[in-house]
Amino acid sequence: MLRMNRNIISGMELVVMIAFLTLLSCNTAENERHKPRVLISSDIGGTDPDDFQSMIHLLMYADQFEIEGLVSSPFGDGSKKDFLDIIEHYESDYNQLLKHAPELPSPNSLRNITKQGEKNAAPFKGFATATEGSEWIIQCAKKESDQPLWVLVWGGIEDLAQALHDAPEIKDNIRVYWIGGPNKKWSINSYSYIAEHHPDLWMIEANATYRGWFMDEDSPKDVKGDAYYDNYIQGRGAMGKDFIKYYDGRIKMGDTPSLAYLVSGDPNDPMGESWGGSFEKIDHSSRNIFIDGSTVEDTVAAYGTIEWRFTGPELSVSEDSVVFELEVQNQIWPGYYLGEGMYGVKYSSKKPEKGTYKTRSAIAGLDGLEGGYVSTDPWPGKASPDDYQLGNNWYSDKLDPALFIKDQQGAKTISKHRREFLLDWAERWKWLEK
């Protein structure tokens, strides 16, 4: 009887031990699941050096994520080498950082997931041909996982548009946080393709909110953009030494809110509080189509799609051929032949503005056309028949005027957390003190 009791007790102990180990395993798996899967698409090395700052920030928080891809999607001279250069600085600091954050990924593992994406803006239709970067997005999105892949777009959205065109089924597996505004202006063709053909994408479109990361209004003095480097970065590691090269160390990092969104708050709730901002659902993306021109009497929504279409002679060239150009705000946009004597060009203002345009072309009827427009906030503005109709999971900058900083819609949803998120980063810079 005593032996039987001992056997029963041993059996019970075994059951308890198995249950404990199972619970431990489940908890471990739960923790792993809660580590967001992240792929970054960046125009690092392109037209704006702030991505170098954001990349340094990413690497210092890399233990918080499963980083699955670094895709170079620049306009201009940037390439994946710019990613690799920052990873080299990270490698110099790696052993020192590892003492405080043992889950940081190795430099070589990051090099292995760095890919080259599209270097040119998409044509009028919004996509072109697959790149190493767009194919990597597809591969990562199709990886078997019970967690979504967060695609954080820090620049042009061409590689994402190409991936969605080539493998639309990946929409079910990804969530996108895009720093729009100026990037939307340069990527308007790809953006229009996504909004028109993939409106059911889960998307945060931050056209102005992100500016709360670096706008100094109401900022405490010690974390103002021109003071932070001297107070918290200077003299700390190879990455600290590199940081001064961009904007003389002044904090910009306009893309970092996409990452900060995953660090605090509930990323499944874009309307909640987060270091990366708070957003609201939108059901349409503003678009205005003007046939044969517009004038300054025509008002459009800032960040909306302006599409000019001009009639002219029929040409024996392929559709989407560049046959004219449009100058607006001292910048040049390519104009395309759309077929059957119709020509088109798209543009998006990066802020409220009054603008004028002029065309140039070897085609007489398309040369020297002039016009204008006025873009106003808030985005996305009143609904119009030309708008792109969006699905149930498209979020953008909050409309409340009390959350604007100057004309930057929603920026206060980030700036209110400025001291908190910058001092959190300052604690990590301490790890690199000698």
N, C-alpha and C positions, 0 to 999 in steps of 0.2 A: 504494500500500500504506500509506504514511504517512497519506494522506488517509483511507483506510478505518479505520485505527487511531484517528485523531482522531474520526471519526464514531462509532466504537464507544465510545470514551471519553466523548464528549458524550452518547451515548445512555445510557451507564451512569450518568453524572452526573445526567442527567435522572431516571432511575429512582430513584436515591438521594434526589434532591431531593423527588420526589413522595412517596416512602416516608416521608421525614422530616416533610414537611408533613402527611401523613396521620396519622402517629404523634402529631404535635403537636396536630392537630385532635381525635384520639381522646382524648388526655390532657386536653385542655381540656373535651371533652364529659364525660369521666369525672369531672373535678373538679366540673362543674356538676351531674352526677347525684348526687354525694355531698353536695350542699348540700340539707338536708332541706326538703321542702315542708311548710309549717306553716299551719294555720288555728287561731286561738284563739277559743274560746267562753268568755266571761267574764261574771261578775255584777258587774263594775266599777260603782261607784256605788250598789250595792245595800246589803245588810245588813252587809257587812264591808269596811273600807277597805284591806285588805291587797292587793287587786288593783291599786290605784294603784301600790304599790311594785313589784309584779311587772311591771306594764306599763313602768315606767321601766327596770327591768332588761332586759326584752325589747328595748326600743329601743336600748339600749347594746350589745346583742349582735346587732342585726338584720342585720349583714353576714354572719353565719354561716348565715342561713336564706333561703329563698324564702318570704316571708310572703304568703300568698294570701288571707287573710281575717281580719277582726277582727269577731266577732259579739257584740253586746251581748245577754246572756241573763240579766238580773237578776231578783231578787225585790225588790220595793220600788221606790224612786224612780229607780233607775239607768236610763241610756239610752246610746245610742251617742255622745251629746255628751260623756260622761265619757271615752271613748276620744279624742275629738277634742281635748279640753282638754289631755291629756297629749301628744298629737302636737304641739300648739302649743308646749309647752315644749321638746320635741325639736327643733322648727324653730329655736328661739332658739339651741340648742346645735349645730345641724347642721353649720355650716361649720367649727367648731372640731373636732368629731368626725371630719369628713370628711378632715382632714389625716392622721389615723391609720388610718382605715378607709374607703378610697375606695369600697367596695362597699355602703355603707349605703344603704338605699332612701330616696328623696326623701319629704319630708312629704306632698306631694300624692299620690304613689302610694299611701301608706298611707290617706289620707283616702278615696281612691276605692274601697278594699276594705273600708271600715268599714260594717257593716250592722246594722240593728235586728232583734233576735230576740224570742223570747217573753218576756213580762214577768210571766206568771202560771204557777203550778204547773199541771201537767196534771191532768185528771180521773182517776177510778179506772182507766179503760182505758189511760191512759198517753200519749195524744196528743190533739191537738185539731185545729187548722187550720194550714196552712202560713204561715210568716212570711218576710220578706225574708231573715232569717238562715238558716232551714232550706233555703230555695231556693238560697242562695249555697253552702251546704255541698254540696248536690247538684251544682251547676254546677262547683265546684272539683274534686269527687271524680270527675266524668266527664271532666275535662280529659285529653287524650291525653298520657300521660307513662309513662316506664318506672320511675318512682319512686312509692311510695305517698304519699298525703296524710296527714300526721300531724295528727289532730284533738285538740288539747289543751284539755280541758274544765276550766275554772277555777271553775265554779259549777254552776248547774242544767243537767241533761242533756236538757231538753225539746226543744231545737232539733235535737239529734242524733237523739233518738227520732222526732221528726216526719220528719226526712229519711229515716231508715231505713224508716219506715212508707210514705212516699210513693215512695221509690226504693230498695227493698231490694237491688238489684243493686250499689249503691255499696260494699257490704261488701267486695267483692274489691279495692277500690282504696284503702281507708283503714285506718289504725291509730290506735287511741284510747288516750290516757293521760288518765285521769280522776282528779281530786282528789275522792275520795268523802267518807267520814266525815260531817261536817255537811251537805255538799252532797247526799249520798245521802239524809239524813233529809228534806230539803225536796223532793227530786226522786224520792221513793220510787215514785210511780206510774209515771213514765217509766222509771226503772231497771228496775222489775219487768217492764214491757213489753219492754224490750230483752233482759233475761235469759231471758224466756220464749219470745219469738218470734225472737230473733236470737242464739242462744247460740254460733253459729259466728263471731261478730264477733271480730276481733283486738283484745283489750282488756287494758290494765293498769288495774286497779281499786285505787287507793292509798287505803285507808281510814285508815291511821295512819302509814305509812312517811314520808309528806311532813312530818310534824311534826319529824323529825330536822333539818330545815332551820333551825328557829328555837328548838328546845329547848336551853337553855344548859348542861345537864349535861356536865361534862368539856370544855367549850369553852375554848380559850385566851382569856386576858383581853382581848387587843386586838380580838378579833372577837366578843365577846359582844354580844348584841342591843342592850344599852344603851350600848355603847362604840363600836360600828362607825361610827355617824354622825359622831361627833366626830373620830374618827381618820382617816376616809377620804372622807367625803362633804361635810362642812360647807364652804361657801364655793366649791363647784365647780358652776358653771353654773346655768341655770334649772331643770333637773331636780333638782339638788341642793337648790336653794332650796325646791322644791315638796315634796321627800321628807319634810321635817320636819313637814308637816301631818298625816301619817298615823302614828298611835301615837307622836307626838312624836319621830319619827325612829328609834324602836326597830325593829330588823329583825324582821319577821314573814314576809311574802312566802310564805305557805303554798302558793301555786300555782306558784311558780317551779321546784320540782323537776321538773315536767313538761317544762320547757324545758331545764333542766340535764341531763336524761336524754339529750337529743340532742346536747349539747355535748361530752360525754366518754363513753368506752366505746363499745361496739357496740350501737346501739339495736335491732338485730335479735335481740339476746340478752338478754331481760329478766332472766335468771337470773345474768348477769354483773355485774361491778362498774361503777358509774356514779355520777356526782354526783347523779343523780336517783333513786338507790336500786337495790336488787336485790330481785327478786321470785321467786315460785315459781308453778307451775301449780296451779290449783284446778279440780276437776271438778264442783263443785256450788256454788250460791249458797244459803245458808241461808234457809229460809222456814218459818214456823210459822203455821198457820191455826187460829184458836180460834173455835169456834162458841158464840155466846152468852157470851163472856167468858173471862178468864183471871185467875189469882191470883198472888200472890208465890211460890207453890209452883211456878209454871211458869218454867222456865229456857230462855232462848233465846240465840243467839249474838249478841254485839255486832256491829253493822253488818248484821245479818240483817234480813229482811223479816218484820215482825209484821203479820199480817192478821186483824183482828177482823171476824167476821160475826155479825150479829144477825138474828133472825127477828122479823117484825112483820106488820102488816096490809098487804094489797095496795093499792097506790096507783095512781091514774090520772095518773101523771106519767111523763115519759120516763126511760129508764135513764140513769144517771150524773148525775141531778139531786141537788143537795146538799139533804138533808132533816134532817140532824142534825150535831152537831159533837162532837168528842172532845177533852178537855183532858188533856194529859199533859206533865209537866215544865214546867208553867206556860205551855204554848204550845197553840194551838188548831189542830186538824186538821179539815178538812171530811169529813163522812161522806156516802156516796152511796147512792141507791136502786139496787139491782142488778136489780130485777124479781122477780116472783112472790113478793113478801113477804120478800125478802132484802135486807139492808143491809150495807154494808161500809166499812171504813176501813183504811188501811195506815200503818205507822210504822216507822222504823228508828232505833235508838239510835246516837248518834255516838261512844259509848265504853261500856265496861262500866258498868252502872248498875242501881240498884233503882228502879223507877218504879211509879207508880199512875196510874189514869185515871178520868175521870168523863165521862159523856155528857150532852148537853143537846139537847132537841128539843121541838117543839110536838106531836109524836106521843107520846102518853102511854106507850106500851110501850118507847120508846127514851129516855125522859128519866130522868136520875138513875142510870143504870147505873154501877156502880163495879167496879174490879178492879185488878190489878197484874201485874207480871212482874219477872224478874231477868235481865239480859243479862250474859254473861260472855265473857272471852277464852279461847282464841284464836279468831279468825275463820278459816275459815267454820264451825268446829265439826263435831260428828259429823253424818253424813248422816241425813236423815229423809225419809219419803215425800213431804212437802210441798215439798221443795227444788226449785229450778230446776236442771236438769241442763245443764251447760255443755259447750262444744266443746273442741277441742284447743289453742286459743290464747287462753285467758283466764288472766290472771296477777294475783296479789294479794300482800298483805303476808306476809313470811316468818314461819314458825311458831316458829322457834328462840327459846326464852326468853332466850337470851344476847343477842339482837338487839333486845329491848324496851328502851325508856326509860320507866321506871315502867310504866304500863299501855298504852303506845303500841307496838303490834306492828310490828316491822321498822324502827323509827326509827333505830337505830344504823347501818343500811346507808347512811344519808345523813350522819348526824352525824359519822361517822368521816372524812369528806372536808371537814368544815366549813372548816378553815383554808385548804385548797387552793382551794376554789371562791370563798370570800369575798376572798381575797387576789388571785385572778385578776380579780375584779370591781374591786378597788381599783386595779389597774393601769389599768383603763379610766377610772376616775374621775380619774386623773392627767391624762388628756387634756383635761379641762375646767379645769385650773388656769390662772389668768391670770398 
